[in-house]
Amino acid sequence: MDNVDIEGSDDNDLPSSSSQGRGRKYRPVVAHDDDRAVVEMSSIDLGSSSASPFPGRGNSLKKKVSTQPSMGADGRLPTHVSVNGPERESKLELFGFDSLVNILGLKSMTGEQIPTTSPRVGGDASATLGHPKTPGLKLGTMMGVFVPCLQNILGIIYYIRFSWIVGMGGIGQSLLVVIFCGSCTFLTSISLSAIATNGAMKGGGPYYLIGRALGPEVGVSIGLCFFLGNAIAGALYVLGAVETFLKAVPAAGLFRETVTKVNGTTVAQPISSPSLHDLQIYGIIVTIILCFIVFGGVKMINRVAPAFLIPVLLSIISIFIGIFSAGKDNPAPGFTGLSLHTIKENWGSDYQFTNDAGIPDPKGEVYWSFNALVGLFFPAVTGIMAGSNRSASLKDTQRSIPIGTLTATLLTSGLYLVTVIFFGALATREKLLTDRLLTASVAWPFPVIVQIGIILSTLGAALQSLTGAPRLLAAIANDDILPVLHYFKVPEGQEPHFATLFTAFICAGCVIIGNLDLITPTITMFFLLCYTGVNLSCFLLDLLDAPSWRPRWKFHHWSLSLLGAVLCIVIMFLISWSFTVVSLALASLIYYYVSIKGKAGDWGDGFKSAYFQLALRSLRSLGANQVHPKNWYPIPLVFCRPWGKLPENVPCHPKLADFANCMKKKGRGMSIFVSILDGDYIECAEEAKAACRQLSTYIEYKQCEGVAEIVVAPTMWEGFRSVVQVMGLGNLKPNIVVMRYPEIWRRENLTEIPATFVSIINDCIVANKAVVVVKGLDEWPNEYQRQFGTIDLYWIVRDGGLMLLLSQLLLTKESFESCKIQVFCIAEEDSDAEGLKADVKKFLYDLRLQAEVIVISMKSWNVQVEGENDSVEAFTAAQQRIASYLTGMRDRVKKEGGPLMADGKAVTVNEQQVEKFLYTTLKLNSTILRYSRMAAVVLVSLPPPPRNHPAAFYMEYMDLLVENVPRLLVVRGYQRDVVTLFT
């Protein structure tokens, strides 16, 4: 078979993607004409000398293969040839996956919904392959990032307020303002570049980045604040365009202009500012027009947006030409030309009172300071997120966002620094403070160039704000974190019309305020909050340095991100501590609302990585040594379904979760809920995963802090033996096994339960785990069922104080807080009962436990049993069953020979010892019924299974011990103290 011409093959020459059988030849995925070829690995005959992969060893790769195999006489394919070639070409199917060069497999890692099927699970992988959808028009660095950022950064503040800032703060402090604000955005751009180059980005801009780094709660809270900032920024741009228009065409004003004098001095002409009502009326009209344009679609806006930048660049060029030419011939009043003397005069600050429109007025109510100038100027450096907002439309986000954003940031910051010096050297302070359109006055050849540039740039920025803000809101709504935002959800590819109306409503409300200087601090706070989130995201990810943190942008460090976040917070408080508190309170309120009402989502955020690393560090610090009794916490291993019949949709007995909560003080601690699935792991793996999800959901529903584990094993006791050996890490291994007492085994004739139960108890003893067996679980009270009476402890053997500790933990729950503890000590009749009582009281006092101590002396064995009638009947029935069991064992020995066998192993039966055990359990049961019949719960020591006794005998002992006791905890401690006398 000839080899394929990889470089020159056409699509029509490729075999069908639906071909079956081993040796299938996969259709190469062609994204572009330049990328045609990556592969038909299966078409190369490695056994042929002509198929050498090395250059110069033949021209096998230049020969065209016939894609139609020859047919037999009956029209069928030969048996030794598959549709796509010989059988030896299908070597990669050994691994159970498609060829490594299958680009669809790689695309699935980026989140695209592409169906893939592995041959291992019986699917036809070739059926899912095909040509990908032709991607739409993608933007590069220039038009996708640099131009939008430049257009958003260069706006109304530069044209209308920048000269005023130089006049009020002087050249020195104005330079400091620019450096201060520029450093903040520059550091934020570095953090943005690092996060944006750490993987593929979806819609949502900074919300997507922050949410995936700091979690959905932080992402939604900061994202909504950023949305409000963009919506209010639209009002800022609209008011800037309207004010410029009314300045250029005063006759368009419907109301009288405001006339003001500067510091009581006389000027050549009256200083006027547009009426507030004119700003409101024209602003609302412009907002409505822009809203209709936005409804036209984002494609039209993207086509028009570059045209808005040309007048901006021309206006800046005309401003600098006018600056260099001013003062040469007949300078205008207030202009001195570029002069060192003017620089000296304007170097210092001159803070003073102004009216609401910013015109200096000794009777004004607004006093300006450096902090206020920072708040006024900061919107002039915002807009660095414009490129990240268009991430879905970029060809290469990991290259375009860093280069475009940082270039625009550095270029505009440099422009601002140069402009401060030129404005300070060009005009007098009075001119800087009174001429609101100084940039138009100095422009060459006509001021109208700057005025047109201002109007077009602000309208373009407003369009982008009214376009970006709704999409940000729609992205938050589409993540389905907050149900209240479901009205703003839109399918992919459709326009967010409802979100656009909501954004226009907010914008119109801010336009009604009509005052630029009152709006800008609000925008500043929201943008600074967003920048703080970006910096903190990069700081956290860089500091944790998880394996997935591999940004392509290498020029970053966690200290720079931390400095940027601190700088953002400092600027917020410098501007206005009241606005800062309000914005932080709003973000905190949204965070709290999301955490309460929001839907849980795991985005692999940095906090989860921090928790993971903190857990690892804490686990290492705990070590593997024995935990001190003062630091001992119960970590119960809850055996969910060992026996007992439950509905299929109930993965755990409901009261087991309630009991697990009773073993924790104020909810602190962790429970591990384990269920064992009988079967083969390979066959039951998917069933086990589904059962684990169901059990986890049930634990969460029961509000129990714990984790769910499903173990697949051939038998229940083998599964439990695996769990008790390997479950947990270090000192975080479960230390108490909790399970239900098998009350139904005799009633349901489940003869396999005794051997399993005894095996589990023995495994717990060998593994040094405490055991708590709950009898009467169906009657266990929940948190709303208050209990009265006593909690009775029958303290027979030393258990490290576990039984005492469990009784105290029960008292911390609302259901048992009204109960009192009674400790029963069992002593032989010749014991010093009074001495034992005194010692136990002293011990409980040192343990800070309040309990009544009762000492009971048990009579000798040869005394006739004086128990309860029901207990005596149970005792007699147990004797009869044991005798019958022994008779059957002996009959089998006589018939088959060999030793006595039970549970698959040889046993030794001492009938006198069996009788003694029965009498012991009978006497203890009679004592419990005599003294604790009305107790809320009874705790008694768990006897270990006797060696070489049949499991059925041990179950007879246990059944007799728990007979007629409605609610009983059978407890066995382990070789560690869980309480201590010392502080």
N, C-alpha and C positions, 0 to 999 in steps of 0.2 A: 504493500500500500504506500503510495506516495505521501509526501508530507505537505502540510498546508502552507500556502503563501501568507504568512502572518501579516506582512506589511501591506499587501495589496489586495486582500480579500474584501469583497463587498458583502453587504448584508444578505443579498440574495444567494450568495455562495455558502452561507452558513446553514448547518442542519437545523431542522425544526427543534424548537425548545420543548416540544411535548414528546420527544422520542423517549422510548422506554428501554429498560434493560441495563445490564451492567455495561460499562464502557461508554456510557452516555457522554456526548460531547456538548458542553455547555456553551450557550450563546454568549459571546463577550458583550459586556455592557458598554455602550458607546455614548459617553456624555458629550463629546465634541469630536469633530472630524480629526483633530490632532491626536486624540487619545485612542484611536481606533485600535487597536490591537493588543491589547495587553496580552491576550492569552488563549490559546487553546492547548493547554498542557496535555490533554488526553490524546491529541492528534499526532503527537510525536512518537515515533517508534524508536524507543530507546535501545532496542536490540539491533537496530539496523546501523550499519557503518555509515550510511549516508545521513543519519540523523545526528551527526555530531554537533554538540552545542558550541563548539569552538570555531571561531572564524578561520577561514582558510582551509578547512578540512572538508570541503564539499559544498555544493550549492543546494543541499536538500531543502532548505527553507524557502527556496525560490520556486519550488515546483508546486503546482496546483493539485490539490487532491480532489478526486471525484467524490462528490457528496452523495451519490446514489450508488449503493452497493449492487453488485450483480445479483440477479434473481435466478432461482433454480428453474427447472423445467415446469414445476407446478406453480410458478409465480410467487413462491415464498422465499424468504431469506434463508440462506444456508444456516445450519444449526451452529456452526462454529464462528459465525460472524454476527455481531450485534448491529443494531441500526447505525451506530456511529463508529464502528470499528471493531477490531478483534477484542477478545476477552481480556487480554493482558493490558489493555489501555485503561482499565478501571481500577488501578491500584489505589487511588486516593479514597475509594469507597470503604476501605478497611477502617478508616478513622471515623466513619459514620457521619461525615459532614460533606458539604459541597467543597469545591476547589477553593483554595486559599485566596485566589484572585477573583472570587465572586464578589463583585463590588456591592451587590445587594446586601450581603451579609455585613459588610462594613457600614452600609447606610443605616442598618437597623440599630446600630449603636448610637446614632445621633438622634434617635427618637422618632424617625419616620416610620409610619405604619405600613410595613411591607411584609406580607405573609411569607414565611419560610417554613419549610418542613424538612426534617432530617430523614434520610433513608432508614435510620435505625428504628424509627417509630412507624415505618411502613408507608410513609407518604412518598409522593413523587416530587422530588425537588425540582425537576425540570418544569413541572407544571406551573410553578410560581415565578419563573423567570420570564423576562421580557424587557423591552426597551423602556427606560425610564421616561417620565414626562419631560418634555422640553422645558427647561427653566426659563422664567421670564427675564426681562431686561434687568441686569444687575448693574449697580453703580460702583464706580471706583473710588479711590481716595479723594480725588479732587471734588467731584460733584456729589459724592455721597456723604463726605464728612467735612472736608475743609470749607467748602462754600456754605453749607448750612451753619456751621459753627461761626464762621466769620460774619455771616448775615445776622445771626442772633446776638453776637457780642457787640458789634458796631450798631448802636441804635440811638435812641432818643437822648440818653444821658450825655453822650459825647457831643451831640450837636447843641443841645439847649442848656444843659446844666454844667458842662465841664468848665467853661470859662468862668462861670459863677463860682464854682468850687475853688478855682485858682484865686479868684478875687477875695473870697471869704477866708480861706485857709492859708493863703500865701503859697509861694513856690515850694518852700521847704516842706511844709506839712502836706501839701498836695502830692509831692513826690512820695512822701511816707505813706499817704493813703493808697496811692497806686501800687507801691511795692507790697504793702500789707495785703491788700485784696488780691493782687496778682499772684503773690506767693501761695495764698490759699487755693486759688483755682489751679495753679501749676502743680502743687502737691496732689490735689484731687485728681488732676489729669493723669498723673503717674499711677495713682492707685487704680483709676478707671482702666488704664491701659493694661495693668497687670491682670485684673479680673477678667477683662474682655478677651484677653488672649489665653485664657485657661480653658477654653472649650467653646462649643457652638452656642450662639445666643439666639433666643427667640424674641418675640415682641414684648414690649413693656419697658425697654430701656433700663434706666437705673433701678426701677422697681424689680425687674427680673434679676438683676445682678445682686441687689441687696437681699431680696427674698431668698435666693438660692444660697447666699452666704451666711445670713443671720437668722434665717427661718421665716416662715410665712407671717407670723405675728408682727415682727419688726418690718418685714417687707411691705405688708399691707398698710401699716401705720405711717411709715415714711412715704410710701407710694401715694397714698391719699393726700398727704400734705404737699407732696411735689405736684400732684394734680391741681390742688388749689393754687399753688404758686404759679403754675403755667396759666391757669385761667385768669388770675389777677394780673399777670404780666400782659395778657392780651389787652386788658383795660388800660394798662400803662402805655402801651404802644398806640392804642386808639386815641387816648387823650393827647399824646405827643403829636400825632398827625393832625388832630383838630386844632390844637394850639398853634402849630406852625401855619396851618392854612388861614386861621383868623388873623395871625400876625401879617401874613403876606397879603391878604385881602381883607382889610378892616371893614370895608363896606358890607361884607357878608354877615357881620354881626347883627343879631336881632335885638340885643340889649346894649345898654351904654357900657363903655369901657371904664375900668377903674383907673384913676389917676393918682399917683403917689409921688412924693418928694423924698429925696435921699438925705437922711440925717439933717433935715432942716436946711440943706444948702440949696442954692438956686442953680438950676441947670438950664441949658439953652432951650430944651423942649420938654414938655410934660412927659412923664414916664407912665405909659399905659399898659394894662394887661387885659386879656379877654375876659368878658363877663363869665361868671360861674354858670349862669343859665345857658349861655351859648355853648360852653363846653359840654354840658349835659345833653342838650338837644342834639347837637351835631354828633356827639359821641354815640348816643343811642342809635341814630340813623346809620352811622358807619358800622356799628356792631351788627345791625340787622343785615346790611348789605354783605358784610363779610360772612355772616352765617349762611346766607344763600349761596355764596361762592363755595364755601366748604361743602355744602350739600351737593355741589356739582361733582365732587370726587377728588381724590388725592392726586390722580394722574394729571389733571389740569393744573393743580397747584405746583406739582413738581416741574412741569414744563415752564410755568411762568416765573418760578422762584429765581432762577439764574438771572433773568432780566432785571429783577429788582436790585441785584448786586451791582450792576453796571453804573446806575446813577450814584450809588454810594461811593464807588471808587472814583468816579469823575468829580464828585463834590469834594472828596478829600484832597484830590490833586489840585482842584481850584482853590481850596483853603490854603494849602501850602504855597501855591503861587502868589496868592494875595498877601500872605504873611511876608514873603521875601520882597514883594514889590511895595508894601505899605511904607509910607514915610519918605519915599524918594521924591515924589512930586505932590505938593499940596496935600499933606495927610489930613484925613478926616478928623473931626474933633474927638479927642480921647485916645487917638492912636499916636504912638511915638515912633513907630518903627522898631526894629530889633535894636535894643539899647541896653548896655550894661547898667546904666543908671536906673532904668526902669526895672531891671532884675533886682537891684538892691532895694528899690522902693517897695517892690511887691514880694520880697522874700519872706517877710514875717506875716503873721496872721492878723486878721481884723474881724474877730467875731462880734456880732451885733444882733439887735432885734430886727425881725422882718415881719411882714404881714403873712397871711396864709398863702399868698401866691409867691412868696420868696423875695419880694421887693423890700429893700432896707427901709425900715420905718421905726423911728424912736419910740413910737407908741404901739409897736407891734407886740404880739403875744408869743411869738416863737423866737427863742434864743438859740443860736447855732454854736456848736462846739465840734471838736475833732471827732468825737464819737458819732455825732449826727451826720458829719460829712462822710464817714465810712458807710453809714447806712444809706445815704443818698447815692453814693458812687457805686456801691457794690453791684447793683443790677447791670452796670456797664461791663462787668467781667463775667457775668453769667452767660449761659448758652453753650457751655462745653459739653452738655449732654445731647446736643442736637444730632451728632453723628451716631451715638449709641441708640438713639430713638429710632434710627433707620436701619438697625442691624439686619432686619429681615430682607432688606433690599440691597445689601452690599455683597460684592463678589467675594471679598476676603476680609471678614471682620477683624481677624487677628493681625492683619497688616494695616488696614485702612484706619481703624479707630485710633491706635496710638500715634501714627504719623500725622493724620489729619487734625486730631484734637490738640496735640502738643504744638504743632506748627501754628494753628490759629491762635492758641493761647499766648505763645511767645511773641507772635507778630503783633497782636493787638496790645499786649503789655508794653512792648517797645514803642508802639505808636503813641500810647498814652503818656509815657515818660517824656518823649520828645515834645509832644504837644503841650505838656505842662510848662516846659521851659520856654517854648516859643510864645505861648499866650502870656506868660509872665513878663516876657521881654517886649511884647508888642503894644500893650495898652495900659492905661492908668487903672488904678484899682477902682475908681469911680465908674469907669467905662465897663470894666469887667463885671461889676455888680449890677449895673443898670441896664445894660444891653443884653436882653435875654437871647437874642439871636446874633451874637457876636460873630459866629462862624459865617453867617450870611453877609454880615456887614463887611467882613474882610475878604470875602471870596472874590476871585477874579475870573472872568470879567464882569459877571452879573451875579447879584445875590440870589436871583431866582434859581440858579443852579443848585445851591445848597438847599433852598427851600423845597425844590422838587425832590432832591435826594433824601431830605428828611422825611417827607411825606411818603415816598415810595418805600424807603427802608422800613419805616415804622409800620406801614400797612402790610408789607411782606412779613415782618416779624409777627404782627398780629395774626396774619393768616396761618403762619406756622404754629403759633400758640393754640389757636382755635382748631388746628388740625391735629396737633400732637397730644393735647390734653384729653380729648375724647378717646383717643386710642389707648392712652395710658389707663384711663378709667375702664375701658372695655377689656384690657388685658387683665386688670385686677379682678373684674367680674368673671371673666372666662376661667380663671383658676378655681372658681367656685369655693373660695374660702369663706366669704361672707354671704350668707343667703340673701341679705337685704339688698345686695347689688345685682341680683339676678335680672333686674329690669334692663341693665345695661349690657347684658351678654349679647354677642353677635357671632354668627357663624364665621368661619375663616374665609377671608376674601370679600366680606361685605362691609359696607360703611356703617359706623356706629352712629346712626342718626339720633337716637334718643339721648345718647351721651353728648352729642354735639349740641342739642337743645339745652341740656342741663348746663354745659359749659358756657354757652352764650348767655344764659340767665345769670350765672355768677358774674360774667364779664360785664353785663349791663348794670348789675347792681353796683359794681365798683366804679363804673363810669358815672353813675349818679353822684358819687362822692365828689367827683370833679376836681380833686386836688392831687397832683402828681406827688408832691412831697409827703402826703399822708399815706399814699399807696405804697411807695417804694420800700419803707421799712417792713411792711407785711410780706412783700415778695422776698426781701432779703432773708427773713427768718425761715421761710419755707425752703428756699434754695440752700441756705446754710445747713438746715437740718438734713437735706438730701445729701449734700457733700459730706457731712459728718458720717452719715450711714455708709457711703462709699469708702471713705477712709477707714472706718472701723471694720468694714468687711475685709478689706485688703490686709489690715493689721492682724485680724484674727486668723485669716487663712495663711498669711505668711509666718506668723508666730507658731501656729500648730504644725505647719509644713507636712500635711498629710501626703500620702503617696500620690493622690490625685491632683495635688497642687503642683502643676508643671507649666506655668505661664511662659509663653514665648517671649514676652517682653521682660528682659532680664534686668533692666535698670530700675530696680525697686528694692526697697528694704522696709521691714516692719517699722523701723524707727521713723522713716519719712511719713508713712501712713499715720502713725500715732501723732507726729508733729502736725500733720495736716488736720487731723480730727481736733486736736487741742486748739489749733489756730481758728478753726471754724467756731468752736464754742466760745473762745475769747472774743471773737468779732461779734458774736451774737450778744454777749453781755455788754460789750462796749457800745453797741448801737442803742440797745434799750433792754434793761433787765426785765421790765414789765412785759414787753413783746416776747422776750425769750421764755419767760415763765409761762405765758399763755400758749406759745407754740409747743413747748415741751409738755404742758398739761394736755393739749389737744392730742399730741402724738401718744401720750400715755393712756389717755382715755380710749383712743382707737385701739391701742394694743390690748388693753384690758377687755374691750368689747370683742375683739377677735379671739382672744384666748378663751372667753366664756361662750360666745355664740358661734365662733368660726368652726369650720370643719377641719379635722386633723389632717395634716399633710406632711409627708416626709420627703423633703427635697434634698437631703444630704447636706444640710447647712453646716456652717462652722461650729455652731453650738453643740451639735451632735458629736462632731469630732472632738471638741473640747471635753464633753462629758466622757467620751470613750477614753481619751488620754488620761483624764483625771481618775477614771475608774482603774485603769491599768497602773497608774502610779500609786493609787491607794492600795491596790491589791499587792503590789510589790512591797510597799511599806508594812503591810500586815504580816508578810512573811508566811511561813508554814508552821510557826511555833504555836503552842497552845495558847488560846485566848484567855486573858485574865478574867476571872469571874465578874469583875466590875464592868467589863466591856462585852460580856456575853449577851448575844441576842438570839432568840429562837429563829431558826431558818427552817420552817417545816417543809418536808417533802410530802405533799398531799397525794395519796394514792386514790385517783378519781373513781375508777370503775373496777375494783378488784373482784367484787361480787355484788349481787343484788341486781334487780331488774329496773332499768330506767328507760324512758322513751328514747328513741333513736336520735331525736333532735336535742336531747339534754346530755351534754358531754360529761357532766359532773353532778354529783348529788348536790342539790341547792344548799343544804345545810353544812356541807363540808367547807364551802367558801365562808359561811358565817362563822364556823368554828375556827378557821384559819385566822380570821380577823380578831377573834377573841384571844389569840396567842400573841398579839402585838400590843405594845403600849402606845396609845395615841396614833395607831396606824403605822408606826415606824417599824420597818423590817421588810423582808421579802419572803414570799412563798413560792414554791415550785410545784406546780400541778402537773402530775405525770399520769398518763394513761398508756396502757400497754395494748398493742394491737397484735393479735395472733396471726401469724402467717409468715410468708417469705418477704424479705425487705424489697427485693427488686420488683416483685409483683405488687406489693402494697405501698410503694413509695408515694404515689400520687394520692392514694386514699389517706395515708398518714399526714401529708401536707394539708389536705382539706380538713382533717380532724383537728390538726393543730390550730388552723385558723379559726375553726369553730370554737375550740376550747379557749383561745385567746379572747375572742369576742365575748364569750360567756363570763370570763374572769373580769373583763372590763365592765360588763353589765352589772356584775355583783359588787363592783367598786372595791375590789380586793387587789392590793398591790402584789403582783406576782407575775410569773412567766409560765408559759405552757410548753410542755414537751411531750411528744408522742414517740414511743419506742416500739419498733416492730421486732417481735421475737417469736420463735416457734411455740413457746409456752409462756404462761404468765410468770412462773417463778424464775425462768431463765431471763426474761426481760427485767424483772425486778433485781435480779443479781447483777446484771449489767449496770442498771441505774445506780444501785447503791455503791458500786465501786467507782464509777467514773463521773458521776454528776457533780458539778461544781468545780471551782478553782481555788486552790490554796485554802485559806481560812473562810472562804465564802461557800464552802460545801454545806449542803443541808445537814443539820445535826439532829433533827427530830423527824421520824417517819409517822405520819398521821394516816389512819385508815379506819374504815368502818368495820365493826364487828360482824362476822358472817352469821347473822341470826337465822338466815333462811336455809342453811345448808341441810338441816335435818328435815325441815318441812318440805323442801323441794327435792330431797333425796339427791343432793349434789355431792356424791361420794369423793370427788376429786378435791374438794375444798380443804379438808383437814390436812392433807399432805402439803398443799400449797401454803396454807396459813402457817404451819409449823416451819416450813422452809424459809418463809419470809422473816419470821421471828428470829430464827437461828442466824440468817444472813445479817440482820440488824445487830445482833449481839457480836458477831465476828467483826463486822465493820465498825463497831463501837458507835452505833447510832442509838439515840433514845427512841422510844416507841410510845405512842399514844394511840390506843384502840378505843374508839367511841362506840358505846352501846346505847341504843335508843336515839340514834341520829335523827330519825324522823320527828322526834319531839324536841329537838334542840331549839331553844328560843332564838328569834332574830332580834335585831336591835330595838324593836318597838315593843317586844313582849317582856315587861318587867317581871322579875322573879323575886320571891320573898322566901325567907327561911334561912337555911344554912348551906354552906359548902363544906362537906365532910371529907376529911382526909384520913384514910386508914394507912398510917405510916408503918410499914412492916419491915422494910429493908432500907439500907442506905442507898440513896439514889442521887447524891450530889445536891440535894435541895431542889430538884426539878419539880416535884409535886407541890412543894411550898410556893415556888415561883409561879407555877401555873395558876394556883388559887389566887395569888395576888394580881396576876394579869386579868383574871376573870372579874375581879372587883373593880377594875378600871373601866369596864364596859357598863353602859347604861342599864342593860338588862339584868346585871348581877350586882349593881352598886348598893342595893338595899340588903344584901345578904351578909351574914357573919360566918367566920371560919371556925370550924371545930376540928381539932387534931386528935385522932384516936391512935393511941400507942398500944400495940398488942404485946403483952408480957405473960410469961409463964406464971403459974400460981405461986411458986416459991420466990418470985422476984420481989425486989423492993419496989413496990408500986409507987409509994410516995417519993422515994428518991428519984425514980425515973421521971415522974411528973415534974419535980422541981428542976431536974436537969433540962428537960424539954422546954419548960417555961423560960429558963435563963437563956437557952439557945435561941428561942424565938424573939426574946427581948433584944438580944444582941443583933439579930437580923432585922430589927425594926418592923416586925410582923406582929399584928394584933390577932390573937386567936385563943380560943378556949381549949385547954388540954384535958383530955379524958384518957385514963389508963384502964385497959380491960385485961383481966387475967383469964387465960384459957384453961379449962380443966384438962386433966390427963385424958389419954385416949381411951382408957377402959371404962370411962363413965358413959352412961347411955346418953345418946344424943338428944338434946332437948331443943330442937329447932322448930321452925315454923312447919306447919303441916304440909304446905306446898313444897317446901325445901326437902322435907323427908320423902315425899312422893317422888320428887325429881332424883333424890339420892338412890332410892330403891330401883327406879327405872334405869339409872345409870349402871348400877350393879348388874342388873339383868342383861343389859346390852353388852357390857364388858364380858360377862360370863359366856354369852352366846358367841361373841367375837373370838374368845379364846378357844371355845369348842370347835369352831370352824377352822381355826388355824391348826389345831392339833389333828383334826381329821385330814387336812391336806398333807400334813407331815406323814401320817400313817400311810396315806395312799401314795404319795410321791417320794417320800423320804427326804432327808436333809434337815437343816435347822428350821426353826420357826421363822417365817418370812412375813414381812408387812411393809407396804410402800416400796417394794422392790429391793429390800435389804433385810439382812438377818437382824432379829430383835431378841432381847432377853426379857422375859416377863417374870417379875417377882410379884406374886399375887399379894403378898403381905404389904409390899411397898405401894402397890396400886390401891389397896384398901386404905392405907394410911393417907395417901394423897386425896382420896375421895372424902375421908372424914375431915381433913384439914379444910378443904374448900367448902364442905357443908357447914362446918362450924363458923367459918368466916362469913359465909352468906347469911347464916342465921343471925350473926351479930350485926351485920349491915341492916338487915330487915328490922331488927329489934330497935336499933338506935337511929337509923337514918331513913326510915320509910318516908318521911315528909321533907327530906332534904331536897334542895333545888338541884344539886348535882353531887355525886359521890366520886371520889378519887381513891383508887386502891392500887397497890403494887401489882405488877404483872409477874407471875411466876415463870421462870424459863422452862422451855420444854425439856422434860427428863430425857437423858440419853437412853438409847436402845428401847424406848417405849414406842409403840405404834402411835401414829399421828391421831388416830381415832380416839385413843385413850386421852391424849392431851385435850382434845376438843370436849370430851366428857367432863374433864376437870374444869375447863373454862366455862362450859355451859352451866355447870352446877354453881360456879362462883358468881355468875351474873344473873342467876335465876331470879325473876320477879323484881329486879332492880330496874326502875324505868329509865333512869338516866345515869350512866356510869362511864367514867374514864379510867381505863386500865393503863397504868403508866409504868414504864421501866426507864430508869435513868441510865447513864453510862459513866465511865470511869473518869469523870471530870466534874469539879464543883461548878455550879452555875450561880451560887450565892456566896457571899463572903461576909465575915463578921467585921472586917476592918474598913475604915474610911478610905 
